[in-house]
Amino acid sequence: MNPNEHISENLRNYLTIEAPEYAFLISGDWGAGKTHYIDNFIASNPQEKTRIIKISLFSLASTKEINEKIFEAIYPFFANQKVKLAGKLLKGALSFGFKVDLNSDGKPDGTTNVKLDKLELFEKIYPGDSNKDLVLVLDDIERSSIPLKDTLGYINELTEILKVRVVLIANEKQFNEEEGEIYSRFKEKVIGKTFEISQDVESILDELLRVSVAVKLKAPKEICIKEEIKNIYEVADYRNLRKLKQTISDFSHFLQCLQKTYTQHPVFYKYLLRTFFALSLELKSGQLKEGDLEGDKPFSNSRGKDDGESIVFNKYFINSPHLYSGKIWAEILCKGKLNNINEATSKLVYFIENTSKKTKEDPAWVQLLDYEKLEENEFSELIRIVEQEIVQCTECDPRIYLHKISIAIYFSKLKLSSLSIPFITKATKRFVNEYKSSEAWLTTQLSGNTFSDGIGYIYLSAKDPSFIDLRKRLLAQSKDSFETGEQLRAKRAADALNEQFTNSDVKTLAKLLNKDNEYTPILAKLSPDDFIGRLEKSTNKDLQFISEMVSFRYRDNHTLNGRTFSQILHEEHKFWEAVSERLKSGQIKATSLKSHLLEMFNENKVIPIIKSLIKNAKTGSAY
């Protein structure tokens, strides 16, 4: 049942009243679905005697602009029907001062100033059609830049003097204290009916997940995507449908970058969708910050703390995997960086090739996690395989090894495994010592989750003291190995970057900075001396191109998740400070003209960039 049907019934009745002399208010929080509701109402309730015009007051600065918006909404209708527009000039009418764009080229072709209180058809649209009264729907009252007194006076004149039906859409909670007092007095006088919108998540999801969108979401047949999204949305308790719609769009875009092999894996897809929506909604609500996500804080339980990260962990990740590291999730959700996502996904346990069997069958350790479904002979064969892999110290991903010893401990204590706890402990120590410097350890960071591996499987021995002790040892070594790997990767990346930066032509350089690493502060890793060397050997034409390229990198007319590029790239300020110092010192030996160009480059580009980056250094990690 539609939870807002009572609003629709009352609104339909309001539209039939002759000159009601009061306004009809639909209230609700931002993102609650007010605009969605009224748009659907207008579309599904054609009126025979009224013409409904919806205007958003967002960013409008005067009541005159409201008049212009009304006229712009009506004029194409009349123009297309070749109908003449005339007005009854009555006492106390509104002044409509319009700049009219007749040919839709974006430029006003003329101005008309008339006093109109009714917009009528001088010639009828269809034979026998009666003239239609105007109904105004004014949305985003609280987001308007028009002084509230002016807006309220305008509405009062519409309803009381001109007898126009007016439907208001507003979030009443957003008026400040002074505005609230003014609004309360106005509401008592002018607003006759007030209704609070209720979120109709079911119908909105049906609309958002229409066939074309559902195809893009690529859900395996085992996944009921509507129910999954609805469940996460309800757990998040962030009642903002606009943000939910954005998240669905973001997830669709993300999936376009994933290989089909991955998106068709039902278990992976389920946890991917849950984690993506959970983290995205928490970031949008402000409960989670980018810096905390990068530090994996939402994926571990801070016992005794009631901070945002613990709340996020308890909502979603006590018994559920988060798939990627917090750093990767931050790149996906906060920076829109998806170029390495397939490589990261290929390293998840779901997609690591089963080396023991070249079949589509799950490896032995995975089958043993679901041991209740196994027959005796199947169990005996599978436990033998896992025991053999532990005894022989077979190399594998450390996340998989944790599951193997968890399984061995579980069945050892049930006397269903031939391996004793002391032997498993000794074997684990040998495994760590032998492989801690391997590629798998250098590129994998074990999850801090007590009960699961962070990639979709629950440990059989999660609460067993023997397993907990071994898991802590592996976790400590994983942290050390991964940090070593990060240092090696950072050095390789910096070396490659310096090589490219020094020897690439300016167009390749622009691609490197403003496309491949648009949201990544790579200049923080670059040697200022190498950049100075590049400027020194540049032609004057190249120097001009570099100047334009740098301006584009820190452009302020574009934002990502509400952050400017100066906020995203704030870590690069030390690089530019060093470059500026070298330019001031005259380190580059150049002709008099180039010296002047470099001086201008420093004063007009580098120094303003430094000021902007330093200003945003403290806010750079805010979402």
MOLIN-V665548 format. One record per pair of residues at least 12 apart in sequence whose ideal C-beta (glycine too) atoms are under 7 Angstrom apart, sorted by sequence separation. I is the first residue (numbers start at 1). J is the second residue. If there is no record, write none. Layout:
((I	J) (I	J))
//
This chain:
((26	38) (42	54) (99	111) (100	112) (297	309) (301	313) (409	421) (412	424) (450	462) (500	512) (553	565) (554	566) (11	24) (98	111) (300	313) (55	69) (98	112) (279	293) (298	312) (299	313) (368	382) (390	404) (55	70) (119	134) (298	313) (367	382) (368	383) (389	404) (390	405) (409	424) (554	569) (583	598) (38	54) (97	113) (118	134) (209	225) (328	344) (408	424) (53	70) (209	226) (292	309) (55	73) (96	114) (299	317) (364	382) (368	386) (386	404) (390	408) (584	602) (7	26) (298	317) (405	424) (583	602) (53	73) (95	115) (96	116) (288	308) (324	344) (53	74) (94	115) (205	226) (287	308) (364	385) (365	386) (386	407) (387	408) (93	115) (94	116) (136	158) (254	276) (364	386) (386	408) (580	602) (93	116) (94	117) (299	322) (405	428) (583	606) (93	117) (205	229) (287	311) (288	312) (71	96) (205	230) (251	276) (287	312) (323	348) (497	522) (501	526) (89	115) (251	277) (580	606) (67	94) (71	98) (87	114) (90	117) (141	168) (299	326) (579	606) (580	607) (136	164) (138	166) (142	170) (298	326) (383	411) (446	474) (497	525) (498	526) (502	530) (67	96) (87	116) (88	117) (140	169) (141	170) (142	171) (201	230) (296	325) (356	385) (390	419) (446	475) (497	526) (498	527) (501	530) (11	41) (67	97) (68	98) (88	118) (134	164) (135	165) (136	166) (137	167) (138	168) (139	169) (152	182) (247	277) (250	280) (282	312) (296	326) (387	417) (401	431) (501	531) (576	606) (580	610) (67	98) (68	99) (87	118) (138	169) (148	179) (159	190) (295	326) (387	418) (494	525) (502	533) (15	47) (87	119) (88	120) (135	167) (137	169) (142	174) (201	233) (294	326) (387	419) (446	478) (498	530) (502	534) (4	37) (8	41) (12	45) (64	97) (142	175) (149	182) (247	280) (293	326) (294	327) (383	416) (445	478) (501	534) (576	609) (577	610) (85	119) (86	120) (148	182) (152	186) (156	190) (217	251) (247	281) (383	417) (390	424) (393	427) (444	478) (576	610) (15	50) (148	183) (155	190) (213	248) (217	252) (365	400) (514	549) (86	122) (216	252) (293	329) (294	330) (391	427) (506	542) (513	549) (204	241) (208	245) (218	255) (293	330) (390	427) (393	430) (441	478) (445	482) (573	610) (576	613) (83	121) (84	122) (217	255) (243	281) (278	316) (365	403) (393	431) (444	482) (514	552) (84	123) (213	252) (216	255) (365	404) (368	407) (442	481) (506	545) (510	549) (514	553) (83	123) (199	239) (208	248) (290	330) (395	435) (441	481) (442	482) (506	546) (509	549) (513	553) (573	613) (243	284) (393	434) (436	477) (519	560) (572	613) (573	614) (83	125) (199	241) (228	270) (232	274) (236	278) (365	407) (398	440) (428	470) (432	474) (442	484) (443	485) (223	266) (238	281) (395	438) (397	440) (398	441) (442	485) (570	613) (81	125) (220	264) (222	266) (290	334) (437	481) (569	613) (573	617) (74	119) (117	162) (218	263) (228	273) (232	277) (236	281) (352	397) (399	444) (421	466) (425	470) (432	477) (436	481) (220	266) (223	269) (228	274) (232	278) (236	282) (274	320) (398	444) (442	488) (566	612) (570	616) (223	270) (238	285) (275	322) (397	444) (399	446) (524	571) (528	575) (532	579) (566	613) (570	617) (229	277) (275	323) (349	397) (398	446) (521	569) (524	572) (531	579) (220	269) (271	320) (519	568) (523	572) (526	575) (567	616) (219	269) (271	321) (279	329) (283	333) (349	399) (403	453) (410	460) (521	571) (524	574) (528	578) (532	582) (566	616) (570	620) (272	323) (349	400) (402	453) (410	461) (521	572) (524	575) (528	579) (271	323) (409	461) (523	575) (536	588) (564	616) (567	619) (568	620) (280	333) (406	459) (407	460) (535	588) (540	593) (567	620) (279	333) (399	453) (403	457) (406	460) (528	582) (540	594) (543	597) (547	601) (551	605) (406	461) (409	464) (532	587) (550	605) (554	609) (399	455) (403	459) (532	588) (409	466) (540	597) (409	467) (543	601) (547	605) (554	612) (550	609) (563	622) (406	467) (405	467) (561	623) (94	157) (535	598) (405	470) (70	136) (94	162) (92	161) (402	471) (402	474) (398	474) (254	332) (235	315) (268	348) (398	478) (49	130) (51	132) (53	134) (55	136) (57	138) (235	316) (257	338) (50	132) (57	139) (58	140) (268	350) (49	132) (50	133) (51	134) (52	135) (53	136) (54	137) (55	138) (56	139) (57	140) (63	146) (258	341) (259	342) (262	345) (267	350) (49	133) (51	135) (53	137) (55	139) (56	140) (57	141) (60	144) (61	145) (62	146) (254	338) (257	341) (258	342) (50	135) (52	137) (54	139) (58	143) (60	145) (61	146) (265	350) (57	143) (58	144) (59	145) (60	146) (57	144) (63	150) (258	345) (66	154) (369	457) (57	146) (262	351) (63	154) (369	460) (347	443) (347	444) (38	137) (35	139) (349	455) (350	456) (348	455) (15	135) (325	445) (38	169) (321	452) (23	155) (317	449) (319	451) (321	453) (322	454) (323	455) (318	451) (319	452) (321	454) (35	169) (321	455) (34	169) (321	456) (23	159) (22	159) (21	159) (21	160) (319	458) (26	167) (30	171) (21	163) (29	171) (23	166) (24	167) (25	168) (26	169) (27	170) (28	171) (19	163) (27	171) (29	173) (20	165) (23	168) (25	170) (27	172) (299	447) (300	448) (299	448) (15	165) (299	449) (14	165) (296	448) (299	454) (37	197) (34	197) (33	197) (32	197) (25	191) (33	199) (23	190) (27	194) (32	199) (33	200) (22	190) (23	191) (24	192) (25	193) (28	196) (36	204) (22	191) (23	192) (24	193) (25	194) (26	195) (27	196) (28	197) (22	192) (27	197) (26	197) (33	204) (20	192) (14	193) (337	519) (10	193) (336	519) (337	520) (335	519) (10	195) (271	456) (7	195) (268	456) (267	456) (4	197) (4	198) (3	198) (4	200) (3	200) (2	200) (2	203) (36	241) (32	239) (31	239) (33	241) (31	240) (32	241) (29	239) (30	240) (31	241) (31	242) (31	243) (336	560) (335	560) (334	561) (334	623) (291	621) (290	621) (289	621) (289	622) (290	623) (289	623) (283	623))
//
